[in-house]
Amino acid sequence: MREREVPTPDGGKLALYSYGSVDAPGERRVVLIGGAFLTALIYRPFSMALSKGLGEGWAVDVYDRRGRGSSSELPANYSMDTEIADVRSILDATGARNLLGHSLGGSVALNAVQEFAGTSYEPDKLAVYDAAVNIDGSMDTGWLDGFAQSVDSGNVGRAMARMKRGMQPGTALARIPEPILAGLMALVSRTKVNKVLRGLMPTGVAELKAAYDEAAHPRDFSVLPRSTRFIVGSKSPEYYKVTAERLYAAVPGSTLVVSPKGFHGSIPAAVKELVTDISSYFKD
């Protein structure tokens, strides 16, 4: 593994980690863009597994987006444009020709490639897993303001409860009364992983608003590469499936894959079948 810092045009920096054949050429590099509340460290098992699945001569690059790890904090004027500019900086630093996005990182990847269409930054291949994009109102964003208020007031349990219920509508978790769920979330927030999540909550508010506040339209993404692959987990919340189906219908030549055992956290968990499918997609 190789670690380095990538400067950004606005004076910031991004922590970049490369796995596999760290000096691989651009056509054999995959940049992984992680989701909200997750650091590059959490994606290490998947990055290692994917680089192994891709084989000799391939590299996987994963970076800490703003506000996490060793990367710079979110700038005052943060928006999706900040994320897109950061993707461009990572592509410049690595020369990578392939992109993979998970959850909110999928939203960043889709918005970036939409802007890159027809330029030298347009990737050879693009894949997203459970992309968190608000397509024609596919995501109910009514919970966001309450979540932001809870974060601002320091009520971690209630903030986590509102986020869980908002991000996973229709699940058993969403049916738990909020006060009870808030108490449960206050307890689990003491675990190591959730301490990281808790620390990233202020960053998450800005990220989620940038991704969800305005509903996009499927036709907005019709310029994506014809080889784009939309992947969803069969056990992921329904919202991700609806979003993927709408995007798949809008992008000519794209493919839609439902991972039979997949759940929303399958990528950080490095689920074997998903690693195999994604590595095959980029290699073939």
N, C-alpha and C positions, 0 to 999 in steps of 0.2 A: 504494500500500500504506500502511495506517495501523497503527502500533504503539502499544500501550498496556498498562498493568498493571491486572489485575483483582484486587482484594482478596478473600480468602476468610475465612469466619467464624472460622477457627482462627488468624487472624493472619498467614497466608501470603499469597503473591501468585502470579499466573499471568501469564506473558507472552503477549499475544494479538496476532495479526497478521490484518488484514482486507484482502482483495483484491477488485478489481472496484469496484462502486458501494458505497463504504464506508458510506454512510448509508441503504442499502436497508432496507425494512421487514422485519419478522420473517418473514413468509410467503415472502420472497424471499432468505432467508439460509440457508446450509448451514454447520453447524459440523462440521469434520473433526477426528476424534480419532485421533491417530497411534499407531503400534505401539511395542513395546519396543525400546529402544536407538536410537530415532530421534527427532530434534529437529524442531521446526517448520520450521527452515531447510531440511531435507532434503525437506520437502513443498512448498516454494515453487514449483517448476516445475509440479507437479500443481495446486496451488491457483490459480495464474495461468491454467493451461489450462482448468480447470473453470469459473472465473469468466467466461472468454471464451466457453466453450461454453454457459453459462447465458444469456449475453447482457446487454444493457443493463438496468440496474435490479436486478441480482442481486449478492450478495456471498458470498464464501467466507471463513469465519473458522477459523483454525487456531491452536491454542495449545500451548505447551510444557507437557506434564504435569509433575508434581512431579519434581524431581531432574535437570532438564535445562534448557539455555538460561538465561534470566534468571528462571525460576520458582524458588520456594522448594524446598529439599531435602525429601525424604520425612520426615514427622513420625515420632516414635518409635512411635506407635500406628497406623502406616499399614496400611490394608487396602483392600478393594474399596469399602468405605463412604467412604473418603477420595476415591477417584476419582469416585464418584457425586455426592458433595457438590460436587466441583470442576466437574462437568458442569452442575450446577444454578447455580453461580456464573457460569459462562460464558453460560448461557441468560439469566440475569438481566441480564447486561451487554450482550448483543447483541439480545435479544428474538427470537432465531432460532427458527424453527418446524420445522427440518429437521436431521437428524443423519446423519452418514456416519462409519463406523468401519472402520479397517484393522487386520487382525491382532489384536494384543492390544487395540488401540483398539476393535476390533469387540466384544471381550468387555466392555470398559467401557461401550460404547454399549448393548449388549443388557441388561446388568445394571442400568444406569441407567434405561432405558425400562421395564423390568420393574417397578422401584420406582415410576416416575412414572405408571404406568397409572391412568387415572381422575382424574388431577389436571391442573392447568393446564400442567404441564411435559411432559405427553405430547406428542410431536411429531406434526406432520401427516404427515411421511414419515420413514422410517428405512431406511437401506441399510447393509449391511456387506459387506466384501470379505475373504475368507479369515479369517473371525472365529476367533480363538484361544480357543475355549471347550471345556472338558472335559465333553462330554455323554455320560452313561452310560459313562464310561471310554473315550471315543473317543481320548483322548491317553494314551499310556503315560508316566507321570510318574516312573518309576523312576530316570531320569537326573538329576533335579533336585537331589538331595542331593549327588551327586558334583560337579555343576556349582557348587553353592554352596561346597563345600569348596575347589575349585580357585580360585574367586574370592577367598575368604578368605585363601588361602595365596599369592596373587599370581601363580599360574601361569596367565597369560593364554592361552597356546597351548592348554593342556589344557582350560581352561574353554570356550574357543571351540569346540574339537573336540567336547566333550561336548554343548554346546548344539546344534551343527549336526547331530550324529547323532541327538539326541533330538527335535529339531524337524522333521527330514526323514527319518523312518524309511522304509525300503524304497527309498531312492534310491541311486545309485552312490556318493554321498558317504558315506552311512551304512555302506557295506560296506568302506570304507578302515579298516585297523587303527588303533585310537586313537593309538598312539605316532607313527605316520607322519602321521596327520591333525593331531595336536598340533603337530608340527614345521612342517607347512605353514601352519597357522593362526598360529604365532608369526611367520612371515615376512610373511604378508599383514596382520597386525595393525599393521605399520609404515606402511601406506598411510593417506592422510588420513582417508578414511571410517571405516576400522577403528580409527583412533586415537580417534575420537569414540565408537565402539562400546565400545572398551576402557574409556574413562572412565565409561561408563554401566553397566558390569557390576554394581557393587554395587546400583544402583537396580533393574537388571533382575532380580536374584535375588528381591527382595521382590515385584516386579510379577508375575513368573511364578508364584511360590508363591500369590499372591492369586488368580490366574486359574485355576490348575490343581489346587491341592491337594485341593479337594473336587469330586467329580464332580457336575455338575448333571443334572437330568432334563428331557427335552423339554417335559413338561407345565408345568414352572416358567416357561417362556417363552410359553405359550399366550395370555397376556394382551397380547402385543405387538400393535401396530396391524395391521389386516388388510392394509394396503398394504405391509407390510415386504418388502424385497427382499434375498434372500440371493444373493450373487455369489461365485463361486469361479473360479480360473484353471484351465484344462484342464491346464496344466503345473505346477500347484502340488502339493505333497505330498498324498497320498491322504487324510490325516487331515482336511484342511480340507473335502474333498468329503463325507466321511462325516458330519462335524459339520453341514454345511449341509443335507444331505438329512434328517437327523433333526429339525433345527429347522423346516425347510420343512413337513414332515409334521405338525408340532405346532401351527403357527400358521395358523389358518383365513384364507383369502384372500391369503396371502403368495405371492410368486413366487420361483422358483429359476432363476438364470441362470448358465450356464457360459461364461465368456469364452474363445473359441476359441484365442486366442494368449496368454492370460493366464498369468503366473507370479506367485509370491508377491510380488515386488517391483514389480508392474505399476503400482501407484498412485504410489509415489515416482518411478518412471520416466516417469510421465505418458504411458502407452501410449495412442495416439490412440483406438483402438476402445473402450477402457474409459472414457475421458473422454467420448466421444460417448454411450455407453450410460447412464452415470450422470447426465450433464446432461439427457438426454431424460427419464429417470425423474423427476427433481425438477421439471422444467418442465411435464410433461404432467399 
